[in-house]
Amino acid sequence: MKKEVNFYSVIIGTELLNGRRKDAHFSFLNEQLLKRGWEHKASFVIEDDPELMLNIFNLIKADKNSVMFCFGGIGSTPDDYTRQTAAKAFTSSKMEFHEESKKKIENRFKEEAYPHRINMAYLPLNAKLLQNIVNDVPGFYLEDRFFFTPGFPSMSQNMVIEALDKLYPKSIAKYRRVLTASSGENDLIDIMKKMPKNLDFASLPKIIGEKRKVVISLAGYNVDEVDKNFQLFIDYLEENKVEYILKDISC
């Protein structure tokens, strides 16, 4: 059986929302999750607002199956709030200078580590480190499921791979059935209502020329359950002589 895990991403940066920078975190993380058979539960792109960050962290923490990747705000400038906010959410505001992180920063920056850069080693209590292949200033994680990385993709991407390979390497891929029917969604709603909540169901309407189409997708980890429920759509379409093909059409 597949371990239930809900993956969240939190992408922090006012510069993303005001258009000064383009986000590269979501697409990279999503690609890495899908390669391993996982999927996103939700993704948040938020400004550098400690109260908003805390609310999002608490929302994600409330999900007992959550795994979070947070990007940005772990530096040493006054607008970097992630370390302190993570401590509020996950360690009751308890923080400490992480000795290994401290040594890495001192070795990298020598006398320039003080008075500011060294604060990047001031982390929530019991944090573990993620390797930074660019400048050796680590990211960190808590409880083996809440990961905090820099806002620079060149630094964060290796940390994502490290975390997933170490703790969430592979899931069982979902079994999926798809069809495209020459009908509208409304014709299939009664069957849609019969779909079990534990299956991933999606209905996507399309208009090709002047003809209505609907793409039905059903996925889950139990092959027999998916096939049994998917057959309800096929039976209806065949009984009503509605044309369909067993694939998703892109146009």
KEKE-3310 file (N, C-alpha, C; in steps of 0.2 Angstrom, whole numbers, plus 5000, padded with zeros to 4 digits):
npx = (5004:5002:5010:5002:5004:5005:5010:5016:5020:5028:5031:5041:5042:5041:5045:5042:5028:5026:5032:5045:5054:5054:5046:5054:5053:5041:5038:5050:5050:5038:5040:5050:5043:5033:5041:5044:5032:5024:5013:5008:4999:4995:5000:5008:5011:5018:5020:5033:5029:5028:5017:5007:5015:5016:5003:5001:5010:5005:4993:4997:5004:4994:4989:4991:4998:5006:5020:5031:5039:5048:5053:5065:5069:5078:5089:5101:5096:5086:5073:5072:5062:5060:5066:5064:5050:5047:5052:5042:5031:5034:5043:5039:5045:5058:5075:5092:5110:5115:5128:5136:5131:5135:5149:5152:5148:5157:5169:5167:5166:5175:5182:5172:5160:5155:5146:5134:5131:5133:5121:5113:5115:5107:5095:5079:5075:5083:5085:5089:5102:5103:5112:5121:5126:5132:5137:5139:5132:5120:5103:5089:5079:5065:5058:5059:5051:5047:5054:5066:5073:5084:5080:5086:5086:5097:5103:5093:5087:5096:5095:5081:5081:5090:5083:5071:5077:5082:5072:5059:5059:5052:5036:5021:5015:5000:4986:4978:4964:4957:4946:4939:4924:4910:4901:4892:4897:4886:4878:4884:4884:4877:4883:4896:4893:4893:4906:4919:4926:4939:4946:4954:4946:4942:4935:4935:4929:4928:4928:4928:4929:4913:4909:4905:4915:4920:4933:4936:4944:4950:4958:4968:4975:4971:4968:4957:4947:4947:4945:4932:4924:4927:4921:4908:4906:4909:4899:4887:4889:4890:4878:4870:4874:4884:4898:4915:4933:4947:4957:4965:4961:4970:4966)
npy = (4994:5011:5024:5037:5053:5071:5083:5099:5116:5131:5146:5159:5177:5193:5199:5190:5191:5204:5204:5206:5195:5179:5164:5148:5138:5130:5122:5114:5107:5101:5093:5084:5078:5071:5062:5053:5047:5054:5068:5085:5093:5106:5122:5137:5154:5167:5184:5192:5191:5190:5186:5181:5170:5163:5159:5151:5141:5135:5130:5120:5112:5107:5097:5080:5072:5080:5086:5098:5109:5124:5139:5151:5166:5163:5169:5182:5195:5210:5207:5194:5182:5168:5158:5162:5162:5149:5143:5148:5142:5128:5124:5130:5143:5141:5142:5140:5141:5132:5121:5114:5121:5133:5132:5129:5141:5150:5145:5147:5161:5167:5180:5188:5182:5187:5202:5198:5187:5175:5173:5166:5153:5152:5143:5134:5124:5108:5107:5099:5098:5103:5101:5114:5116:5127:5138:5132:5136:5130:5124:5119:5107:5100:5088:5078:5081:5095:5106:5118:5130:5140:5155:5155:5146:5139:5135:5129:5118:5107:5104:5100:5088:5081:5079:5073:5061:5055:5054:5053:5044:5036:5032:5022:5022:5030:5021:5025:5029:5035:5043:5051:5058:5061:5071:5082:5088:5088:5077:5066:5068:5062:5049:5053:5057:5046:5042:5036:5044:5042:5040:5048:5059:5068:5079:5086:5098:5101:5110:5107:5114:5115:5106:5098:5090:5079:5075:5062:5057:5045:5039:5030:5019:5006:4995:4987:4993:5006:5002:4996:5007:5016:5009:5011:5023:5020:5010:5018:5026:5017:5011:5022:5025:5034:5041:5038:5038:5030:5039:5054:5069:5082:5093)
npz = (5000:4997:5005:5013:5008:5008:4998:4999:4993:4997:4992:4994:4991:4988:4976:4966:4965:4962:4949:4947:4947:4940:4944:4947:4955:4958:4946:4945:4957:4956:4945:4950:4960:4953:4945:4955:4958:4966:4971:4970:4984:4986:4982:4987:4983:4991:4998:5007:5021:5038:5046:5037:5032:5044:5046:5034:5037:5048:5044:5035:5044:5051:5044:5046:5037:5030:5020:5017:5006:5007:5000:5000:5010:5020:5023:5029:5029:5034:5028:5028:5034:5037:5044:5058:5058:5055:5066:5076:5071:5071:5082:5094:5095:5098:5096:5090:5089:5076:5076:5066:5055:5058:5058:5044:5038:5044:5039:5026:5024:5032:5041:5037:5040:5052:5057:5053:5043:5050:5057:5049:5053:5064:5069:5069:5084:5084:5071:5055:5042:5025:5011:5003:4987:4981:4989:5001:5012:5022:5019:5029:5038:5047:5058:5048:5038:5035:5025:5021:5010:5001:4991:4979:4964:4960:4971:4979:4971:4971:4985:4986:4978:4986:4998:4994:4988:5000:5009:5004:4992:4982:4976:4974:4958:4952:4945:4930:4921:4906:4895:4881:4877:4865:4870:4882:4898:4907:4903:4910:4923:4933:4934:4938:4951:4957:4959:4970:4984:4987:4975:4962:4953:4937:4927:4911:4901:4883:4868:4851:4836:4832:4841:4856:4868:4881:4893:4903:4917:4928:4943:4954:4967:4968:4956:4952:4958:4951:4938:4939:4942:4932:4921:4922:4916:4903:4900:4900:4890:4879:4879:4876:4864:4862:4855:4859:4863:4870:4876:4880:4872:4864:4857)
capx = (5000:5005:5010:4998:5009:5002:5016:5015:5026:5027:5036:5041:5045:5037:5048:5038:5021:5026:5034:5052:5057:5050:5046:5056:5053:5035:5039:5055:5048:5032:5043:5053:5038:5030:5046:5044:5026:5021:5009:5007:4992:4994:5006:5007:5016:5016:5025:5037:5024:5028:5010:5005:5019:5014:4996:5002:5014:5001:4988:5001:5006:4987:4988:4995:5001:5009:5027:5032:5045:5048:5058:5066:5068:5082:5096:5102:5094:5080:5067:5072:5058:5058:5069:5061:5043:5047:5052:5036:5026:5036:5047:5037:5049:5064:5080:5098:5115:5117:5135:5138:5130:5140:5156:5151:5148:5164:5174:5166:5166:5180:5180:5165:5154:5152:5141:5127:5130:5132:5114:5110:5116:5102:5089:5074:5078:5083:5085:5094:5104:5102:5118:5121:5132:5134:5141:5140:5127:5115:5096:5087:5073:5062:5054:5060:5045:5047:5061:5067:5078:5085:5076:5090:5085:5104:5104:5087:5086:5099:5092:5075:5083:5093:5078:5067:5080:5084:5066:5053:5062:5048:5029:5018:5012:4993:4984:4974:4960:4955:4942:4936:4917:4907:4895:4894:4898:4880:4875:4888:4885:4874:4888:4901:4892:4894:4913:4921:4930:4946:4948:4955:4941:4942:4931:4937:4925:4932:4925:4932:4925:4907:4907:4907:4918:4922:4938:4935:4950:4949:4965:4969:4980:4968:4967:4951:4942:4947:4942:4925:4920:4927:4917:4901:4905:4909:4893:4882:4891:4888:4870:4867:4877:4888:4905:4921:4939:4950:4962:4964:4963:4973:4964)
capy = (5000:5018:5029:5044:5059:5077:5088:5106:5120:5138:5150:5166:5182:5198:5200:5185:5193:5211:5203:5207:5189:5173:5158:5142:5132:5125:5118:5110:5102:5096:5088:5079:5074:5066:5057:5048:5044:5059:5074:5091:5094:5113:5127:5144:5159:5173:5189:5192:5194:5185:5184:5177:5164:5159:5156:5145:5135:5132:5127:5114:5108:5104:5091:5075:5069:5085:5087:5105:5112:5131:5142:5158:5170:5160:5173:5186:5202:5211:5205:5186:5180:5161:5154:5164:5160:5142:5142:5149:5137:5121:5123:5135:5149:5139:5142:5139:5141:5125:5121:5112:5126:5139:5131:5130:5149:5153:5142:5150:5168:5169:5186:5192:5179:5191:5201:5196:5181:5170:5172:5160:5147:5152:5139:5131:5119:5101:5107:5095:5102:5102:5103:5119:5115:5133:5142:5128:5139:5125:5124:5115:5103:5098:5082:5074:5083:5102:5108:5125:5131:5147:5157:5154:5139:5135:5132:5125:5112:5101:5102:5096:5081:5077:5078:5067:5054:5052:5053:5051:5042:5033:5030:5018:5027:5029:5018:5030:5027:5041:5043:5057:5056:5066:5073:5087:5085:5087:5070:5061:5070:5056:5044:5057:5058:5039:5040:5036:5050:5041:5040:5055:5060:5074:5080:5092:5100:5104:5112:5106:5116:5117:5100:5097:5084:5079:5071:5059:5054:5042:5037:5027:5014:5000:4994:4984:4999:5011:4999:4995:5013:5018:5005:5014:5028:5016:5007:5023:5029:5012:5010:5028:5026:5040:5040:5039:5035:5029:5043:5061:5073:5088:5098)
capz = (5000:4996:5011:5011:5009:5005:4997:4999:4992:4999:4988:4997:4988:4985:4969:4962:4965:4958:4942:4946:4946:4938:4949:4944:4961:4957:4941:4947:4963:4953:4941:4954:4963:4948:4943:4960:4959:4971:4968:4974:4986:4985:4982:4989:4982:4995:4999:5013:5027:5043:5049:5032:5032:5050:5045:5030:5040:5053:5039:5032:5050:5053:5040:5049:5032:5026:5018:5015:5004:5008:4996:5001:5016:5025:5023:5035:5029:5038:5025:5028:5040:5037:5050:5064:5057:5055:5074:5079:5069:5072:5088:5099:5094:5101:5091:5093:5083:5074:5076:5060:5050:5060:5055:5037:5037:5046:5034:5019:5024:5037:5046:5035:5043:5057:5062:5050:5039:5055:5059:5045:5057:5070:5066:5074:5088:5082:5063:5052:5037:5018:5008:4998:4983:4978:4994:5007:5018:5022:5021:5034:5039:5053:5058:5042:5033:5033:5022:5020:5006:4998:4986:4973:4962:4959:4978:4981:4967:4974:4991:4984:4976:4992:5003:4991:4988:5006:5014:5000:4986:4977:4978:4969:4953:4952:4939:4928:4915:4903:4889:4878:4874:4861:4874:4886:4905:4910:4902:4914:4930:4938:4935:4941:4958:4960:4960:4977:4986:4987:4968:4959:4947:4934:4920:4907:4894:4877:4862:4845:4831:4835:4844:4863:4870:4888:4894:4909:4920:4935:4945:4961:4968:4967:4949:4951:4959:4946:4932:4940:4942:4925:4917:4923:4910:4896:4899:4899:4883:4874:4880:4873:4857:4861:4853:4863:4862:4876:4877:4881:4865:4866:4853)
cpx = (5004:5005:5007:5003:5006:5008:5013:5021:5024:5033:5036:5045:5041:5039:5044:5031:5021:5030:5041:5056:5052:5051:5049:5055:5047:5036:5044:5053:5042:5035:5046:5048:5035:5034:5046:5037:5022:5017:5009:5000:4990:5000:5004:5012:5014:5022:5028:5034:5024:5022:5007:5008:5017:5008:4997:5005:5009:4995:4991:5002:5000:4986:4993:5000:5005:5017:5027:5039:5044:5054:5059:5065:5073:5089:5096:5100:5088:5073:5067:5068:5058:5060:5065:5053:5042:5048:5046:5031:5028:5040:5045:5042:5056:5069:5087:5103:5117:5125:5138:5137:5134:5147:5157:5152:5154:5169:5173:5168:5172:5178:5173:5159:5151:5151:5135:5127:5129:5125:5110:5111:5111:5096:5085:5077:5078:5083:5091:5096:5103:5109:5117:5127:5135:5139:5142:5136:5121:5108:5095:5080:5071:5057:5054:5054:5044:5053:5061:5074:5079:5081:5079:5089:5092:5106:5099:5086:5089:5097:5085:5077:5086:5088:5073:5070:5081:5078:5060:5055:5057:5041:5027:5014:5004:4991:4978:4970:4957:4951:4940:4929:4914:4900:4897:4894:4891:4877:4878:4888:4882:4879:4894:4900:4893:4902:4915:4926:4937:4949:4949:4951:4942:4938:4933:4933:4930:4927:4929:4928:4918:4904:4909:4910:4919:4927:4937:4941:4948:4956:4964:4974:4977:4965:4960:4945:4941:4943:4934:4921:4921:4923:4910:4900:4905:4902:4887:4883:4889:4881:4867:4870:4881:4895:4910:4927:4943:4957:4960:4965:4965:4971:4957)
cpy = (5006:5022:5035:5049:5065:5082:5095:5110:5127:5142:5157:5171:5187:5200:5196:5188:5200:5210:5204:5201:5184:5167:5152:5136:5127:5120:5112:5105:5098:5091:5082:5075:5068:5061:5051:5045:5048:5064:5079:5091:5101:5116:5134:5149:5165:5178:5188:5195:5188:5182:5179:5170:5160:5155:5150:5139:5131:5128:5120:5109:5104:5098:5086:5072:5074:5084:5093:5106:5120:5134:5149:5161:5167:5163:5177:5193:5203:5208:5197:5184:5172:5157:5156:5162:5153:5140:5143:5144:5130:5119:5127:5140:5147:5138:5141:5140:5134:5125:5119:5118:5132:5138:5131:5137:5152:5151:5145:5157:5171:5175:5189:5188:5183:5199:5198:5189:5175:5168:5167:5154:5147:5149:5136:5125:5112:5101:5102:5099:5099:5105:5109:5119:5121:5137:5138:5131:5134:5127:5120:5111:5101:5092:5078:5076:5090:5104:5115:5127:5138:5148:5156:5147:5135:5132:5127:5118:5106:5099:5098:5089:5077:5075:5072:5061:5051:5050:5051:5049:5039:5031:5025:5023:5025:5026:5023:5027:5034:5039:5050:5055:5062:5068:5079:5084:5084:5080:5065:5063:5065:5051:5047:5057:5051:5037:5041:5042:5049:5040:5047:5055:5067:5074:5087:5093:5103:5105:5112:5108:5118:5111:5100:5090:5085:5074:5068:5056:5051:5038:5034:5022:5007:4999:4992:4989:5004:5008:4998:5001:5016:5015:5008:5020:5025:5013:5012:5025:5024:5011:5016:5030:5032:5038:5042:5036:5035:5032:5050:5065:5080:5094:5096)
cpz = (5000:5003:5009:5013:5005:5004:4996:4997:4994:4996:4990:4993:4985:4978:4964:4960:4961:4951:4941:4945:4944:4942:4945:4949:4959:4952:4942:4952:4960:4949:4945:4958:4959:4946:4949:4962:4964:4967:4973:4977:4985:4985:4983:4987:4986:4996:5006:5019:5032:5046:5044:5032:5038:5049:5040:5033:5044:5049:5037:5038:5052:5050:5042:5043:5027:5025:5015:5012:5004:5004:4998:5008:5022:5026:5029:5034:5032:5035:5025:5035:5041:5043:5057:5064:5058:5063:5077:5077:5071:5079:5094:5100:5097:5095:5094:5087:5082:5073:5070:5055:5052:5057:5048:5035:5038:5041:5027:5019:5028:5041:5044:5037:5049:5055:5059:5047:5044:5057:5055:5048:5063:5067:5071:5078:5084:5074:5061:5045:5030:5015:5002:4993:4980:4983:5000:5013:5017:5022:5027:5034:5046:5053:5052:5037:5031:5031:5020:5016:5004:4993:4979:4970:4961:4966:4980:4978:4970:4981:4991:4983:4982:4997:5000:4991:4995:5010:5010:4993:4980:4980:4973:4964:4953:4945:4937:4921:4912:4896:4887:4875:4870:4864:4878:4893:4908:4909:4907:4921:4935:4939:4939:4949:4961:4961:4967:4978:4986:4980:4966:4952:4944:4928:4917:4901:4889:4871:4856:4839:4834:4840:4851:4864:4878:4889:4902:4911:4927:4937:4952:4961:4968:4960:4948:4953:4954:4940:4933:4939:4935:4920:4917:4917:4903:4895:4897:4891:4878:4874:4876:4866:4856:4860:4858:4861:4869:4877:4878:4874:4867:4862:4850)
residu = (MET:LYS:LYS:GLU:VAL:ASN:PHE:TYR:SER:VAL:ILE:ILE:GLY:THR:GLU:LEU:LEU:ASN:GLY:ARG:ARG:LYS:ASP:ALA:HIS:PHE:SER:PHE:LEU:ASN:GLU:GLN:LEU:LEU:LYS:ARG:GLY:TRP:GLU:HIS:LYS:ALA:SER:PHE:VAL:ILE:GLU:ASP:ASP:PRO:GLU:LEU:MET:LEU:ASN:ILE:PHE:ASN:LEU:ILE:LYS:ALA:ASP:LYS:ASN:SER:VAL:MET:PHE:CYS:PHE:GLY:GLY:ILE:GLY:SER:THR:PRO:ASP:ASP:TYR:THR:ARG:GLN:THR:ALA:ALA:LYS:ALA:PHE:THR:SER:SER:LYS:MET:GLU:PHE:HIS:GLU:GLU:SER:LYS:LYS:LYS:ILE:GLU:ASN:ARG:PHE:LYS:GLU:GLU:ALA:TYR:PRO:HIS:ARG:ILE:ASN:MET:ALA:TYR:LEU:PRO:LEU:ASN:ALA:LYS:LEU:LEU:GLN:ASN:ILE:VAL:ASN:ASP:VAL:PRO:GLY:PHE:TYR:LEU:GLU:ASP:ARG:PHE:PHE:PHE:THR:PRO:GLY:PHE:PRO:SER:MET:SER:GLN:ASN:MET:VAL:ILE:GLU:ALA:LEU:ASP:LYS:LEU:TYR:PRO:LYS:SER:ILE:ALA:LYS:TYR:ARG:ARG:VAL:LEU:THR:ALA:SER:SER:GLY:GLU:ASN:ASP:LEU:ILE:ASP:ILE:MET:LYS:LYS:MET:PRO:LYS:ASN:LEU:ASP:PHE:ALA:SER:LEU:PRO:LYS:ILE:ILE:GLY:GLU:LYS:ARG:LYS:VAL:VAL:ILE:SER:LEU:ALA:GLY:TYR:ASN:VAL:ASP:GLU:VAL:ASP:LYS:ASN:PHE:GLN:LEU:PHE:ILE:ASP:TYR:LEU:GLU:GLU:ASN:LYS:VAL:GLU:TYR:ILE:LEU:LYS:ASP:ILE:SER:CYS)
# end
